């Protein structure tokens, strides 16, 4: 039996979540619903515009949120990333462990600034992210902890890594190590902009193909260059035999063992979509590593993410996540 159900790699970010208006986004010159990479000067400018607006801090990043979901459900997870030896780095390391996700970050003390993300949430629950990668931009193969990867059932690769040459190389190396050790490979596209601007890099990471792709409908259509969902599904199937394709309020399509399972959405009042796709991936991976059928794993993933969007913040409490699992029929 492997030590970890899921080993994930991705940017280590400390998320600061702030509720804003559409007018604020216009004033700040931000495109609603986008993820924008910013430098420290731009971050300072945005914080000045936000003034004393209430904010909430948590460890974050796409893969970090996914692995926390796995751990909250009762799975074993390990996260490989890069943080600085600053206050935010210590916070990230400790908060991940407090949420049940193992890491070895203290073995690699580094100077610099830990990555941070401003998550701006409008009343319609849409998230607009402004990310200063900090030292996370330089995530590299030396951060991988290969022995932990080899001891895992699944490798989970965050698509955002494609934006940095060293991180992209690290993702390719992790995929190679996974194949060498019989570890299944899952990749999330993370954001449509990764397909638009770094599509060749995503293909490089996937190489000859991966075992599972996570994406939402917009990303799938963008990847296929089509407005036909069936064409998009066929394009995904050429790169992976399985996928988890989220459809927003309409639910999701889970393809496993050559069969598509449509998981109906749940009627909820969404107030914050931040982290919903990440938790969907974590819950689906938990189900796949714990003997769930495709339909049951898909229902767990949809129910968990539906519960999440009714809350502020990128994750549920451990108790809420377990309640979703325990009430699953």
C-alpha positions as CSV (number, residue, x, y, z in Angstrom):
1,X,0.0,0.0,0.0
2,X,1.3,3.4,-0.9
3,X,2.0,6.0,1.8
4,X,0.1,8.8,0.1
5,X,-3.1,8.7,-1.8
6,X,-2.2,12.0,-3.7
7,X,1.1,13.8,-4.1
8,X,0.6,17.3,-5.5
9,X,2.8,20.0,-6.9
10,X,1.9,23.6,-7.3
11,X,2.4,27.2,-6.3
12,X,2.5,27.9,-2.6
13,X,0.4,31.0,-2.0
14,X,-1.0,32.8,1.0
15,X,-4.5,33.8,-0.1
16,X,-6.0,37.0,1.1
17,X,-9.8,37.0,0.4
18,X,-11.6,40.3,0.2
19,X,-15.2,41.1,-0.9
20,X,-15.4,43.9,-3.5
21,X,-17.9,45.5,-5.9
22,X,-17.9,45.4,-9.7
23,X,-17.2,49.1,-9.5
24,X,-14.0,48.4,-7.6
25,X,-12.8,46.0,-10.3
26,X,-13.4,48.7,-12.9
27,X,-11.6,51.3,-10.8
28,X,-8.6,49.0,-10.4
29,X,-8.6,48.1,-14.1
30,X,-9.2,44.4,-13.5
31,X,-11.0,41.9,-15.7
32,X,-13.7,40.2,-13.7
33,X,-13.2,36.5,-13.3
34,X,-9.5,36.6,-14.4
35,X,-6.3,35.4,-12.8
36,X,-3.6,38.1,-13.3
37,X,0.1,37.8,-12.4
38,X,1.3,40.9,-10.6
39,X,4.5,42.3,-9.2
40,X,5.0,43.6,-5.7
41,X,4.4,47.2,-6.7
42,X,1.1,46.4,-8.3
43,X,0.1,44.4,-5.2
44,X,0.9,47.4,-3.0
45,X,-1.2,49.6,-5.3
46,X,-4.2,47.3,-5.0
47,X,-3.9,47.0,-1.3
48,X,-3.9,50.8,-1.0
49,X,-7.1,50.9,-3.1
50,X,-8.7,48.3,-0.9
51,X,-8.0,50.3,2.2
52,X,-9.2,48.7,5.4
53,X,-11.7,46.3,3.8
54,X,-12.2,43.2,5.9
55,X,-10.0,40.3,4.7
56,X,-9.3,36.6,5.5
57,X,-6.0,34.9,5.2
58,X,-5.4,31.2,4.4
59,X,-2.8,29.0,2.8
60,X,-3.8,28.6,-0.8
61,X,-2.9,27.8,-4.4
62,X,-4.8,25.4,-6.6
63,X,-3.0,22.2,-5.7
64,X,-2.9,23.1,-2.0
65,X,-6.7,23.5,-1.9
66,X,-7.1,20.2,-3.7
67,X,-4.9,18.3,-1.3
68,X,-6.6,19.9,1.7
69,X,-9.9,18.5,0.3
70,X,-8.3,15.0,0.0
71,X,-7.0,15.2,3.6
72,X,-10.3,16.5,5.1
73,X,-12.1,13.6,3.6
74,X,-9.7,11.2,5.3
75,X,-7.0,10.7,2.6
76,X,-3.3,11.0,2.9
77,X,-1.7,13.8,0.9
78,X,1.7,15.4,0.4
79,X,2.4,18.8,-1.1
80,X,5.7,19.8,-2.8
81,X,6.1,23.6,-3.3
82,X,8.5,26.5,-2.5
83,X,8.1,29.1,0.2
84,X,10.5,31.6,1.7
85,X,11.7,31.6,5.3
86,X,9.4,34.6,6.1
87,X,6.3,35.0,8.2
88,X,4.0,34.0,5.3
89,X,6.2,31.0,4.6
90,X,5.9,29.8,8.2
91,X,2.2,30.4,8.1
92,X,1.7,28.4,4.9
93,X,3.8,25.4,6.2
94,X,1.9,25.3,9.5
95,X,-1.5,25.9,8.0
96,X,-1.1,23.0,5.5
97,X,-0.1,20.6,8.2
98,X,-2.9,21.8,10.4
99,X,-5.2,20.9,7.5
100,X,-3.7,17.4,7.3
101,X,-1.4,17.8,4.4
102,X,2.3,16.7,4.8
103,X,5.2,18.7,3.5
104,X,9.0,19.0,4.0
105,X,9.4,22.7,3.4
106,X,11.5,23.3,6.5
107,X,14.2,21.2,4.9
108,X,14.8,23.9,2.3
109,X,15.1,27.3,4.0
110,X,15.1,30.1,1.4
111,X,15.4,33.8,1.3
112,X,12.9,35.9,-0.6
113,X,9.1,36.5,-0.4
114,X,6.5,33.8,-0.1
115,X,3.9,33.9,-2.9
116,X,0.6,35.8,-2.2
117,X,-2.7,36.0,-3.9
118,X,-5.4,38.7,-3.6
119,X,-8.8,36.9,-4.2
120,X,-11.4,39.6,-4.9
121,X,-14.9,38.3,-4.6
122,X,-17.9,40.2,-6.1
123,X,-21.5,39.8,-4.9
124,X,-22.3,37.3,-7.7
125,X,-19.6,34.9,-6.2
126,X,-17.2,35.5,-9.1
127,X,-13.5,35.5,-8.1
128,X,-10.9,37.8,-9.6
129,X,-7.4,36.8,-8.6
130,X,-4.2,38.9,-8.6
131,X,-1.2,36.7,-7.9
132,X,2.3,37.7,-6.8
133,X,4.2,34.4,-7.1
134,X,7.2,35.6,-5.1
135,X,9.6,32.7,-4.6
136,X,7.0,30.2,-5.7
137,X,7.8,31.3,-9.3
138,X,11.1,29.5,-9.0
139,X,9.7,26.2,-7.9
140,X,12.0,23.7,-9.5
141,X,12.9,20.0,-9.7
142,X,15.0,20.3,-6.5
143,X,11.7,20.9,-4.6
144,X,10.1,17.6,-5.7
145,X,10.9,15.2,-2.8
146,X,11.0,12.2,-5.3
147,X,10.7,9.5,-2.5
148,X,7.4,11.0,-1.5
149,X,6.2,11.0,-5.1
150,X,7.2,7.4,-5.6
151,X,5.2,6.5,-2.4
152,X,2.0,7.9,-3.8
153,X,-1.0,6.5,-5.8
154,X,-1.6,9.7,-7.8
155,X,0.5,12.7,-8.9
156,X,-1.6,15.9,-9.1
157,X,-0.1,18.7,-11.3
158,X,-1.4,22.3,-11.1
159,X,-1.6,23.8,-14.5
160,X,-0.5,27.2,-13.2
161,X,3.1,25.8,-13.0
162,X,3.3,26.2,-16.8
163,X,3.9,30.0,-16.4
164,X,7.5,29.6,-15.1
165,X,10.3,27.8,-17.0
166,X,11.7,26.2,-13.9
167,X,8.3,25.1,-12.6
168,X,7.3,23.7,-16.0
169,X,10.5,21.7,-16.0
170,X,9.8,20.5,-12.5
171,X,6.3,19.4,-13.6
172,X,7.8,17.5,-16.6
173,X,10.3,15.8,-14.2
174,X,7.5,14.9,-11.8
175,X,5.5,13.3,-14.6
176,X,8.5,11.3,-15.7
177,X,9.2,10.1,-12.2
178,X,5.5,9.2,-11.8
179,X,5.6,7.0,-14.9
180,X,8.9,5.4,-13.7
181,X,7.3,4.4,-10.4
182,X,3.8,3.5,-11.6
183,X,2.1,6.5,-10.2
184,X,-1.0,7.7,-12.0
185,X,-1.0,11.3,-13.3
186,X,-3.7,13.9,-13.0
187,X,-3.4,17.4,-14.5
188,X,-5.7,20.4,-13.9
189,X,-5.8,23.1,-16.6
190,X,-6.3,25.6,-13.7
191,X,-7.5,28.5,-15.8
192,X,-8.5,29.2,-19.4
193,X,-5.6,31.7,-19.7
194,X,-3.1,28.8,-19.2
195,X,-4.5,27.4,-22.5
196,X,-4.5,30.7,-24.3
197,X,-1.0,31.8,-23.4
198,X,0.8,28.6,-22.4
199,X,-0.8,25.9,-24.4
200,X,2.4,24.5,-25.7
201,X,3.8,24.2,-22.2
202,X,0.7,22.3,-21.1
203,X,1.3,19.8,-23.9
204,X,4.9,19.5,-22.9
205,X,3.9,18.6,-19.4
206,X,1.4,16.0,-20.6
207,X,3.9,14.5,-23.0
208,X,2.5,11.3,-24.3
209,X,-0.6,11.8,-22.2
210,X,-1.8,11.7,-18.6
211,X,-4.3,9.5,-16.8
212,X,-6.8,12.2,-15.8
213,X,-7.6,15.8,-16.7
214,X,-9.6,18.2,-14.6
215,X,-11.1,21.3,-16.2
216,X,-14.3,23.4,-16.4
217,X,-16.5,23.8,-19.5
218,X,-14.8,27.1,-20.5
219,X,-11.4,25.5,-20.4
220,X,-12.5,22.4,-22.2
221,X,-14.0,24.4,-25.1
222,X,-10.9,26.7,-25.2
223,X,-8.6,23.6,-25.3
224,X,-10.6,22.1,-28.2
225,X,-11.0,25.4,-30.1
226,X,-14.7,24.7,-30.4
227,X,-18.0,25.7,-28.9
228,X,-19.3,22.1,-29.1
229,X,-18.9,20.2,-25.8
230,X,-18.8,16.9,-27.6
231,X,-15.9,18.0,-29.6
232,X,-14.2,19.3,-26.4
233,X,-14.7,15.9,-24.7
234,X,-13.2,14.1,-27.7
235,X,-10.2,16.5,-27.5
236,X,-9.7,15.7,-23.8
237,X,-10.0,12.0,-24.5
238,X,-7.1,12.1,-26.9
239,X,-4.8,13.3,-24.1
240,X,-6.3,11.3,-21.1
241,X,-8.5,8.2,-20.8
242,X,-10.4,9.9,-17.9
243,X,-11.5,13.4,-17.1
244,X,-13.5,15.4,-14.6
245,X,-15.3,18.2,-16.5
246,X,-17.3,20.6,-14.4
247,X,-20.3,22.4,-15.8
248,X,-21.1,24.9,-13.1
249,X,-24.7,24.7,-11.9
250,X,-25.3,21.9,-14.4
251,X,-23.1,19.5,-12.5
252,X,-20.2,17.6,-14.1
253,X,-19.3,14.9,-16.6
254,X,-16.9,12.2,-15.2
255,X,-15.3,9.9,-17.8
256,X,-13.8,6.7,-16.4
257,X,-13.3,3.3,-17.9
258,X,-14.5,4.6,-21.3
259,X,-17.9,5.7,-20.0
260,X,-19.3,9.2,-19.4
261,X,-21.3,9.7,-16.3
262,X,-23.4,12.9,-16.0
263,X,-23.6,14.1,-12.4
264,X,-26.5,16.5,-12.0
265,X,-25.8,19.8,-10.3
266,X,-27.3,20.8,-6.9
267,X,-29.5,23.8,-6.6
268,X,-27.7,26.2,-4.2
269,X,-27.3,29.9,-3.6
270,X,-23.7,30.6,-4.7
271,X,-21.9,33.4,-2.9
272,X,-18.3,32.5,-3.5
273,X,-16.9,30.2,-6.2
274,X,-13.3,30.5,-5.0
275,X,-11.8,27.0,-4.7
276,X,-14.8,25.1,-6.0
277,X,-12.9,23.4,-8.9
278,X,-10.0,22.6,-6.5
279,X,-12.3,20.8,-4.1
280,X,-14.1,19.0,-6.9
281,X,-10.7,17.6,-7.9
282,X,-9.8,16.6,-4.3
283,X,-13.1,14.9,-3.7
284,X,-13.0,13.0,-7.0
285,X,-9.4,11.8,-6.3
286,X,-10.5,10.8,-2.8
287,X,-13.3,8.7,-4.3
288,X,-11.0,7.1,-6.9
289,X,-8.4,6.1,-4.3
290,X,-11.1,4.7,-1.9
291,X,-12.9,2.3,-4.2
292,X,-15.9,4.5,-5.2
293,X,-17.7,3.9,-8.4
294,X,-17.4,6.7,-11.0
295,X,-21.0,7.9,-10.3
296,X,-20.4,7.9,-6.5
297,X,-17.1,9.7,-6.8
298,X,-18.6,12.2,-9.1
299,X,-21.5,12.9,-6.7
300,X,-19.1,13.4,-3.8
301,X,-17.2,15.9,-5.8
302,X,-20.2,17.8,-7.0
303,X,-21.8,17.9,-3.5
304,X,-18.6,19.0,-1.9
305,X,-18.1,21.9,-4.4
306,X,-21.8,22.8,-4.2
307,X,-21.5,23.1,-0.5
308,X,-18.4,25.2,-0.8
309,X,-19.9,27.9,-3.1
310,X,-22.5,28.7,-0.4
311,X,-19.7,29.8,1.9
312,X,-17.0,32.5,1.8
313,X,-13.5,31.1,1.5
314,X,-11.6,28.6,-0.6
315,X,-12.4,25.5,1.6
316,X,-14.9,24.0,3.9
317,X,-14.1,23.1,7.5
318,X,-13.1,19.5,8.1
319,X,-16.4,18.9,9.8
320,X,-18.4,20.1,6.8
321,X,-16.3,18.1,4.3
322,X,-16.8,15.0,6.4
323,X,-20.5,15.7,6.6
324,X,-20.7,15.7,2.8
325,X,-19.0,12.3,2.8
326,X,-21.0,10.8,5.6
327,X,-24.4,11.8,4.1
328,X,-23.6,10.5,0.7
329,X,-26.0,7.8,-0.2
